[in-house]
Amino acid sequence: MDDILHAYTPEPPWRVRTTLQLETQDNIFATGDCARFPTPLPRSGAIAVRQARTLVANLHRNLAGAPLLTFRPPPATLAILSLTPTQAAAWYGPLSHTGALAMALKKKLDSDWISQGS
């Protein structure tokens, strides 16, 4: 693995297969906001984190010449957007909530996520 490119654009620039390989290049992979999946996906950190598991496995499999795994997106993901220091909007599929409870959940999830890296 020689190069890693980080990019954000309004429209994902690279079309990928379900294996996260570029449609036009077998040895180049893309995930997250820079990857245009065959079926449209929400632009969410939750999706990118889930894609990372498949990406890591497929990078190893690609080097070994093994069959690649398919990324299967979840039917829904939780999204929480900070509105103010004490208020947030949260939604999961058709469900949504705005207020202090959504912010408390965001802070808890963020804290847990950061603690995992320690």
Phi and psi in radians as a Rosetta constraint file:
Dihedral C 1 N 2 CA 2 C 2 CIRCULARHARMONIC -1.711 0.35
Dihedral N 2 CA 2 C 2 N 3 CIRCULARHARMONIC -0.615 0.35
Dihedral C 2 N 3 CA 3 C 3 CIRCULARHARMONIC -2.324 0.35
Dihedral N 3 CA 3 C 3 N 4 CIRCULARHARMONIC 2.491 0.35
Dihedral C 3 N 4 CA 4 C 4 CIRCULARHARMONIC -2.232 0.35
Dihedral N 4 CA 4 C 4 N 5 CIRCULARHARMONIC 2.296 0.35
Dihedral C 4 N 5 CA 5 C 5 CIRCULARHARMONIC -2.020 0.35
Dihedral N 5 CA 5 C 5 N 6 CIRCULARHARMONIC 2.288 0.35
Dihedral C 5 N 6 CA 6 C 6 CIRCULARHARMONIC -1.944 0.35
Dihedral N 6 CA 6 C 6 N 7 CIRCULARHARMONIC 2.239 0.35
Dihedral C 6 N 7 CA 7 C 7 CIRCULARHARMONIC -2.616 0.35
Dihedral N 7 CA 7 C 7 N 8 CIRCULARHARMONIC 2.580 0.35
Dihedral C 7 N 8 CA 8 C 8 CIRCULARHARMONIC -2.334 0.35
Dihedral N 8 CA 8 C 8 N 9 CIRCULARHARMONIC 2.256 0.35
Dihedral C 8 N 9 CA 9 C 9 CIRCULARHARMONIC -2.415 0.35
Dihedral N 9 CA 9 C 9 N 10 CIRCULARHARMONIC 2.763 0.35
Dihedral C 9 N 10 CA 10 C 10 CIRCULARHARMONIC -1.035 0.35
Dihedral N 10 CA 10 C 10 N 11 CIRCULARHARMONIC -0.624 0.35
Dihedral C 10 N 11 CA 11 C 11 CIRCULARHARMONIC -2.109 0.35
Dihedral N 11 CA 11 C 11 N 12 CIRCULARHARMONIC 2.182 0.35
Dihedral C 11 N 12 CA 12 C 12 CIRCULARHARMONIC -0.957 0.35
Dihedral N 12 CA 12 C 12 N 13 CIRCULARHARMONIC 2.187 0.35
Dihedral C 12 N 13 CA 13 C 13 CIRCULARHARMONIC -1.386 0.35
Dihedral N 13 CA 13 C 13 N 14 CIRCULARHARMONIC -0.431 0.35
Dihedral C 13 N 14 CA 14 C 14 CIRCULARHARMONIC -1.932 0.35
Dihedral N 14 CA 14 C 14 N 15 CIRCULARHARMONIC 2.146 0.35
Dihedral C 14 N 15 CA 15 C 15 CIRCULARHARMONIC -1.386 0.35
Dihedral N 15 CA 15 C 15 N 16 CIRCULARHARMONIC 2.277 0.35
Dihedral C 15 N 16 CA 16 C 16 CIRCULARHARMONIC -2.108 0.35
Dihedral N 16 CA 16 C 16 N 17 CIRCULARHARMONIC 2.761 0.35
Dihedral C 16 N 17 CA 17 C 17 CIRCULARHARMONIC -1.444 0.35
Dihedral N 17 CA 17 C 17 N 18 CIRCULARHARMONIC 3.066 0.35
Dihedral C 17 N 18 CA 18 C 18 CIRCULARHARMONIC -1.158 0.35
Dihedral N 18 CA 18 C 18 N 19 CIRCULARHARMONIC -0.243 0.35
Dihedral C 18 N 19 CA 19 C 19 CIRCULARHARMONIC -1.513 0.35
Dihedral N 19 CA 19 C 19 N 20 CIRCULARHARMONIC -0.032 0.35
Dihedral C 19 N 20 CA 20 C 20 CIRCULARHARMONIC 1.313 0.35
Dihedral N 20 CA 20 C 20 N 21 CIRCULARHARMONIC 0.153 0.35
Dihedral C 20 N 21 CA 21 C 21 CIRCULARHARMONIC -1.376 0.35
Dihedral N 21 CA 21 C 21 N 22 CIRCULARHARMONIC 2.581 0.35
Dihedral C 21 N 22 CA 22 C 22 CIRCULARHARMONIC -1.039 0.35
Dihedral N 22 CA 22 C 22 N 23 CIRCULARHARMONIC 2.547 0.35
Dihedral C 22 N 23 CA 23 C 23 CIRCULARHARMONIC -1.036 0.35
Dihedral N 23 CA 23 C 23 N 24 CIRCULARHARMONIC -0.511 0.35
Dihedral C 23 N 24 CA 24 C 24 CIRCULARHARMONIC -1.795 0.35
Dihedral N 24 CA 24 C 24 N 25 CIRCULARHARMONIC -0.086 0.35
Dihedral C 24 N 25 CA 25 C 25 CIRCULARHARMONIC -2.477 0.35
Dihedral N 25 CA 25 C 25 N 26 CIRCULARHARMONIC 2.058 0.35
Dihedral C 25 N 26 CA 26 C 26 CIRCULARHARMONIC -1.194 0.35
Dihedral N 26 CA 26 C 26 N 27 CIRCULARHARMONIC -0.488 0.35
Dihedral C 26 N 27 CA 27 C 27 CIRCULARHARMONIC -1.770 0.35
Dihedral N 27 CA 27 C 27 N 28 CIRCULARHARMONIC 0.219 0.35
Dihedral C 27 N 28 CA 28 C 28 CIRCULARHARMONIC -2.145 0.35
Dihedral N 28 CA 28 C 28 N 29 CIRCULARHARMONIC 2.286 0.35
Dihedral C 28 N 29 CA 29 C 29 CIRCULARHARMONIC -2.084 0.35
Dihedral N 29 CA 29 C 29 N 30 CIRCULARHARMONIC 2.661 0.35
Dihedral C 29 N 30 CA 30 C 30 CIRCULARHARMONIC -2.510 0.35
Dihedral N 30 CA 30 C 30 N 31 CIRCULARHARMONIC 2.552 0.35
Dihedral C 30 N 31 CA 31 C 31 CIRCULARHARMONIC -2.494 0.35
Dihedral N 31 CA 31 C 31 N 32 CIRCULARHARMONIC 3.023 0.35
Dihedral C 31 N 32 CA 32 C 32 CIRCULARHARMONIC 1.200 0.35
Dihedral N 32 CA 32 C 32 N 33 CIRCULARHARMONIC -2.535 0.35
Dihedral C 32 N 33 CA 33 C 33 CIRCULARHARMONIC -1.223 0.35
Dihedral N 33 CA 33 C 33 N 34 CIRCULARHARMONIC -0.259 0.35
Dihedral C 33 N 34 CA 34 C 34 CIRCULARHARMONIC -1.642 0.35
Dihedral N 34 CA 34 C 34 N 35 CIRCULARHARMONIC -0.042 0.35
Dihedral C 34 N 35 CA 35 C 35 CIRCULARHARMONIC -1.887 0.35
Dihedral N 35 CA 35 C 35 N 36 CIRCULARHARMONIC 2.248 0.35
Dihedral C 35 N 36 CA 36 C 36 CIRCULARHARMONIC -1.728 0.35
Dihedral N 36 CA 36 C 36 N 37 CIRCULARHARMONIC 1.780 0.35
Dihedral C 36 N 37 CA 37 C 37 CIRCULARHARMONIC -1.244 0.35
Dihedral N 37 CA 37 C 37 N 38 CIRCULARHARMONIC 2.705 0.35
Dihedral C 37 N 38 CA 38 C 38 CIRCULARHARMONIC -0.943 0.35
Dihedral N 38 CA 38 C 38 N 39 CIRCULARHARMONIC -0.674 0.35
Dihedral C 38 N 39 CA 39 C 39 CIRCULARHARMONIC -1.893 0.35
Dihedral N 39 CA 39 C 39 N 40 CIRCULARHARMONIC 2.371 0.35
Dihedral C 39 N 40 CA 40 C 40 CIRCULARHARMONIC -0.988 0.35
Dihedral N 40 CA 40 C 40 N 41 CIRCULARHARMONIC 2.384 0.35
Dihedral C 40 N 41 CA 41 C 41 CIRCULARHARMONIC -2.075 0.35
Dihedral N 41 CA 41 C 41 N 42 CIRCULARHARMONIC 2.657 0.35
Dihedral C 41 N 42 CA 42 C 42 CIRCULARHARMONIC -1.138 0.35
Dihedral N 42 CA 42 C 42 N 43 CIRCULARHARMONIC 2.567 0.35
Dihedral C 42 N 43 CA 43 C 43 CIRCULARHARMONIC -1.524 0.35
Dihedral N 43 CA 43 C 43 N 44 CIRCULARHARMONIC 1.677 0.35
Dihedral C 43 N 44 CA 44 C 44 CIRCULARHARMONIC -2.542 0.35
Dihedral N 44 CA 44 C 44 N 45 CIRCULARHARMONIC 2.485 0.35
Dihedral C 44 N 45 CA 45 C 45 CIRCULARHARMONIC -1.045 0.35
Dihedral N 45 CA 45 C 45 N 46 CIRCULARHARMONIC -0.561 0.35
Dihedral C 45 N 46 CA 46 C 46 CIRCULARHARMONIC -1.077 0.35
Dihedral N 46 CA 46 C 46 N 47 CIRCULARHARMONIC -0.674 0.35
Dihedral C 46 N 47 CA 47 C 47 CIRCULARHARMONIC -1.197 0.35
Dihedral N 47 CA 47 C 47 N 48 CIRCULARHARMONIC -0.796 0.35
Dihedral C 47 N 48 CA 48 C 48 CIRCULARHARMONIC -1.059 0.35
Dihedral N 48 CA 48 C 48 N 49 CIRCULARHARMONIC -0.723 0.35
Dihedral C 48 N 49 CA 49 C 49 CIRCULARHARMONIC -1.092 0.35
Dihedral N 49 CA 49 C 49 N 50 CIRCULARHARMONIC -0.753 0.35
Dihedral C 49 N 50 CA 50 C 50 CIRCULARHARMONIC -1.163 0.35
Dihedral N 50 CA 50 C 50 N 51 CIRCULARHARMONIC -0.666 0.35
Dihedral C 50 N 51 CA 51 C 51 CIRCULARHARMONIC -1.114 0.35
Dihedral N 51 CA 51 C 51 N 52 CIRCULARHARMONIC -0.557 0.35
Dihedral C 51 N 52 CA 52 C 52 CIRCULARHARMONIC -1.038 0.35
Dihedral N 52 CA 52 C 52 N 53 CIRCULARHARMONIC -0.648 0.35
Dihedral C 52 N 53 CA 53 C 53 CIRCULARHARMONIC -1.075 0.35
Dihedral N 53 CA 53 C 53 N 54 CIRCULARHARMONIC -0.785 0.35
Dihedral C 53 N 54 CA 54 C 54 CIRCULARHARMONIC -1.197 0.35
Dihedral N 54 CA 54 C 54 N 55 CIRCULARHARMONIC -0.690 0.35
Dihedral C 54 N 55 CA 55 C 55 CIRCULARHARMONIC -1.029 0.35
Dihedral N 55 CA 55 C 55 N 56 CIRCULARHARMONIC -0.888 0.35
Dihedral C 55 N 56 CA 56 C 56 CIRCULARHARMONIC -1.043 0.35
Dihedral N 56 CA 56 C 56 N 57 CIRCULARHARMONIC -0.801 0.35
Dihedral C 56 N 57 CA 57 C 57 CIRCULARHARMONIC -1.070 0.35
Dihedral N 57 CA 57 C 57 N 58 CIRCULARHARMONIC -0.747 0.35
Dihedral C 57 N 58 CA 58 C 58 CIRCULARHARMONIC -1.265 0.35
Dihedral N 58 CA 58 C 58 N 59 CIRCULARHARMONIC -0.530 0.35
Dihedral C 58 N 59 CA 59 C 59 CIRCULARHARMONIC -1.083 0.35
Dihedral N 59 CA 59 C 59 N 60 CIRCULARHARMONIC -0.775 0.35
Dihedral C 59 N 60 CA 60 C 60 CIRCULARHARMONIC -1.154 0.35
Dihedral N 60 CA 60 C 60 N 61 CIRCULARHARMONIC -0.774 0.35
Dihedral C 60 N 61 CA 61 C 61 CIRCULARHARMONIC -1.124 0.35
Dihedral N 61 CA 61 C 61 N 62 CIRCULARHARMONIC -0.694 0.35
Dihedral C 61 N 62 CA 62 C 62 CIRCULARHARMONIC -1.080 0.35
Dihedral N 62 CA 62 C 62 N 63 CIRCULARHARMONIC -0.761 0.35
Dihedral C 62 N 63 CA 63 C 63 CIRCULARHARMONIC -1.126 0.35
Dihedral N 63 CA 63 C 63 N 64 CIRCULARHARMONIC -0.581 0.35
Dihedral C 63 N 64 CA 64 C 64 CIRCULARHARMONIC -1.507 0.35
Dihedral N 64 CA 64 C 64 N 65 CIRCULARHARMONIC -0.101 0.35
Dihedral C 64 N 65 CA 65 C 65 CIRCULARHARMONIC 1.306 0.35
Dihedral N 65 CA 65 C 65 N 66 CIRCULARHARMONIC 0.350 0.35
Dihedral C 65 N 66 CA 66 C 66 CIRCULARHARMONIC -1.586 0.35
Dihedral N 66 CA 66 C 66 N 67 CIRCULARHARMONIC 2.780 0.35
Dihedral C 66 N 67 CA 67 C 67 CIRCULARHARMONIC -1.061 0.35
Dihedral N 67 CA 67 C 67 N 68 CIRCULARHARMONIC 2.487 0.35
Dihedral C 67 N 68 CA 68 C 68 CIRCULARHARMONIC -1.525 0.35
Dihedral N 68 CA 68 C 68 N 69 CIRCULARHARMONIC 2.690 0.35
Dihedral C 68 N 69 CA 69 C 69 CIRCULARHARMONIC -1.464 0.35
Dihedral N 69 CA 69 C 69 N 70 CIRCULARHARMONIC 2.724 0.35
Dihedral C 69 N 70 CA 70 C 70 CIRCULARHARMONIC -1.746 0.35
Dihedral N 70 CA 70 C 70 N 71 CIRCULARHARMONIC 2.314 0.35
Dihedral C 70 N 71 CA 71 C 71 CIRCULARHARMONIC -1.388 0.35
Dihedral N 71 CA 71 C 71 N 72 CIRCULARHARMONIC 2.213 0.35
Dihedral C 71 N 72 CA 72 C 72 CIRCULARHARMONIC -2.014 0.35
Dihedral N 72 CA 72 C 72 N 73 CIRCULARHARMONIC 1.862 0.35
Dihedral C 72 N 73 CA 73 C 73 CIRCULARHARMONIC -1.190 0.35
Dihedral N 73 CA 73 C 73 N 74 CIRCULARHARMONIC 2.608 0.35
Dihedral C 73 N 74 CA 74 C 74 CIRCULARHARMONIC -1.217 0.35
Dihedral N 74 CA 74 C 74 N 75 CIRCULARHARMONIC 2.746 0.35
Dihedral C 74 N 75 CA 75 C 75 CIRCULARHARMONIC -1.157 0.35
Dihedral N 75 CA 75 C 75 N 76 CIRCULARHARMONIC -0.474 0.35
Dihedral C 75 N 76 CA 76 C 76 CIRCULARHARMONIC -2.687 0.35
Dihedral N 76 CA 76 C 76 N 77 CIRCULARHARMONIC 2.693 0.35
Dihedral C 76 N 77 CA 77 C 77 CIRCULARHARMONIC -2.333 0.35
Dihedral N 77 CA 77 C 77 N 78 CIRCULARHARMONIC 2.671 0.35
Dihedral C 77 N 78 CA 78 C 78 CIRCULARHARMONIC -1.387 0.35
Dihedral N 78 CA 78 C 78 N 79 CIRCULARHARMONIC 2.303 0.35
Dihedral C 78 N 79 CA 79 C 79 CIRCULARHARMONIC -2.199 0.35
Dihedral N 79 CA 79 C 79 N 80 CIRCULARHARMONIC 2.373 0.35
Dihedral C 79 N 80 CA 80 C 80 CIRCULARHARMONIC -2.328 0.35
Dihedral N 80 CA 80 C 80 N 81 CIRCULARHARMONIC 2.196 0.35
Dihedral C 80 N 81 CA 81 C 81 CIRCULARHARMONIC -2.033 0.35
Dihedral N 81 CA 81 C 81 N 82 CIRCULARHARMONIC 2.138 0.35
Dihedral C 81 N 82 CA 82 C 82 CIRCULARHARMONIC -1.162 0.35
Dihedral N 82 CA 82 C 82 N 83 CIRCULARHARMONIC 2.333 0.35
Dihedral C 82 N 83 CA 83 C 83 CIRCULARHARMONIC -1.855 0.35
Dihedral N 83 CA 83 C 83 N 84 CIRCULARHARMONIC -0.731 0.35
Dihedral C 83 N 84 CA 84 C 84 CIRCULARHARMONIC -2.494 0.35
Dihedral N 84 CA 84 C 84 N 85 CIRCULARHARMONIC 3.116 0.35
Dihedral C 84 N 85 CA 85 C 85 CIRCULARHARMONIC -1.076 0.35
Dihedral N 85 CA 85 C 85 N 86 CIRCULARHARMONIC -0.327 0.35
Dihedral C 85 N 86 CA 86 C 86 CIRCULARHARMONIC -2.110 0.35
Dihedral N 86 CA 86 C 86 N 87 CIRCULARHARMONIC -0.051 0.35
Dihedral C 86 N 87 CA 87 C 87 CIRCULARHARMONIC -2.225 0.35
Dihedral N 87 CA 87 C 87 N 88 CIRCULARHARMONIC 2.539 0.35
Dihedral C 87 N 88 CA 88 C 88 CIRCULARHARMONIC -2.556 0.35
Dihedral N 88 CA 88 C 88 N 89 CIRCULARHARMONIC 2.827 0.35
Dihedral C 88 N 89 CA 89 C 89 CIRCULARHARMONIC -1.977 0.35
Dihedral N 89 CA 89 C 89 N 90 CIRCULARHARMONIC 2.291 0.35
Dihedral C 89 N 90 CA 90 C 90 CIRCULARHARMONIC -2.186 0.35
Dihedral N 90 CA 90 C 90 N 91 CIRCULARHARMONIC 2.513 0.35
Dihedral C 90 N 91 CA 91 C 91 CIRCULARHARMONIC -2.599 0.35
Dihedral N 91 CA 91 C 91 N 92 CIRCULARHARMONIC 2.569 0.35
Dihedral C 91 N 92 CA 92 C 92 CIRCULARHARMONIC -2.471 0.35
Dihedral N 92 CA 92 C 92 N 93 CIRCULARHARMONIC 1.912 0.35
Dihedral C 92 N 93 CA 93 C 93 CIRCULARHARMONIC 0.981 0.35
Dihedral N 93 CA 93 C 93 N 94 CIRCULARHARMONIC -2.223 0.35
Dihedral C 93 N 94 CA 94 C 94 CIRCULARHARMONIC -1.466 0.35
Dihedral N 94 CA 94 C 94 N 95 CIRCULARHARMONIC -0.102 0.35
Dihedral C 94 N 95 CA 95 C 95 CIRCULARHARMONIC -1.568 0.35
Dihedral N 95 CA 95 C 95 N 96 CIRCULARHARMONIC 2.505 0.35
Dihedral C 95 N 96 CA 96 C 96 CIRCULARHARMONIC -2.604 0.35
Dihedral N 96 CA 96 C 96 N 97 CIRCULARHARMONIC 2.751 0.35
Dihedral C 96 N 97 CA 97 C 97 CIRCULARHARMONIC -2.686 0.35
Dihedral N 97 CA 97 C 97 N 98 CIRCULARHARMONIC 2.447 0.35
Dihedral C 97 N 98 CA 98 C 98 CIRCULARHARMONIC -2.184 0.35
Dihedral N 98 CA 98 C 98 N 99 CIRCULARHARMONIC 2.364 0.35
Dihedral C 98 N 99 CA 99 C 99 CIRCULARHARMONIC 2.530 0.35
Dihedral N 99 CA 99 C 99 N 100 CIRCULARHARMONIC -2.874 0.35
Dihedral C 99 N 100 CA 100 C 100 CIRCULARHARMONIC -1.170 0.35
Dihedral N 100 CA 100 C 100 N 101 CIRCULARHARMONIC -0.597 0.35
Dihedral C 100 N 101 CA 101 C 101 CIRCULARHARMONIC -1.104 0.35
Dihedral N 101 CA 101 C 101 N 102 CIRCULARHARMONIC -0.715 0.35
Dihedral C 101 N 102 CA 102 C 102 CIRCULARHARMONIC -1.101 0.35
Dihedral N 102 CA 102 C 102 N 103 CIRCULARHARMONIC -0.682 0.35
Dihedral C 102 N 103 CA 103 C 103 CIRCULARHARMONIC -1.188 0.35
Dihedral N 103 CA 103 C 103 N 104 CIRCULARHARMONIC -0.692 0.35
Dihedral C 103 N 104 CA 104 C 104 CIRCULARHARMONIC -1.070 0.35
Dihedral N 104 CA 104 C 104 N 105 CIRCULARHARMONIC -0.728 0.35
Dihedral C 104 N 105 CA 105 C 105 CIRCULARHARMONIC -1.114 0.35
Dihedral N 105 CA 105 C 105 N 106 CIRCULARHARMONIC -0.763 0.35
Dihedral C 105 N 106 CA 106 C 106 CIRCULARHARMONIC -1.027 0.35
Dihedral N 106 CA 106 C 106 N 107 CIRCULARHARMONIC -0.828 0.35
Dihedral C 106 N 107 CA 107 C 107 CIRCULARHARMONIC -1.083 0.35
Dihedral N 107 CA 107 C 107 N 108 CIRCULARHARMONIC -0.708 0.35
Dihedral C 107 N 108 CA 108 C 108 CIRCULARHARMONIC -1.123 0.35
Dihedral N 108 CA 108 C 108 N 109 CIRCULARHARMONIC -0.839 0.35
Dihedral C 108 N 109 CA 109 C 109 CIRCULARHARMONIC -1.112 0.35
Dihedral N 109 CA 109 C 109 N 110 CIRCULARHARMONIC -0.739 0.35
Dihedral C 109 N 110 CA 110 C 110 CIRCULARHARMONIC -1.086 0.35
Dihedral N 110 CA 110 C 110 N 111 CIRCULARHARMONIC -0.769 0.35
Dihedral C 110 N 111 CA 111 C 111 CIRCULARHARMONIC -1.086 0.35
Dihedral N 111 CA 111 C 111 N 112 CIRCULARHARMONIC -0.787 0.35
Dihedral C 111 N 112 CA 112 C 112 CIRCULARHARMONIC -1.075 0.35
Dihedral N 112 CA 112 C 112 N 113 CIRCULARHARMONIC -0.710 0.35
Dihedral C 112 N 113 CA 113 C 113 CIRCULARHARMONIC -1.111 0.35
Dihedral N 113 CA 113 C 113 N 114 CIRCULARHARMONIC -0.784 0.35
Dihedral C 113 N 114 CA 114 C 114 CIRCULARHARMONIC -1.150 0.35
Dihedral N 114 CA 114 C 114 N 115 CIRCULARHARMONIC -0.677 0.35
Dihedral C 114 N 115 CA 115 C 115 CIRCULARHARMONIC -1.107 0.35
Dihedral N 115 CA 115 C 115 N 116 CIRCULARHARMONIC -0.531 0.35
Dihedral C 115 N 116 CA 116 C 116 CIRCULARHARMONIC -1.101 0.35
Dihedral N 116 CA 116 C 116 N 117 CIRCULARHARMONIC -0.537 0.35
Dihedral C 116 N 117 CA 117 C 117 CIRCULARHARMONIC -1.378 0.35
Dihedral N 117 CA 117 C 117 N 118 CIRCULARHARMONIC -0.178 0.35
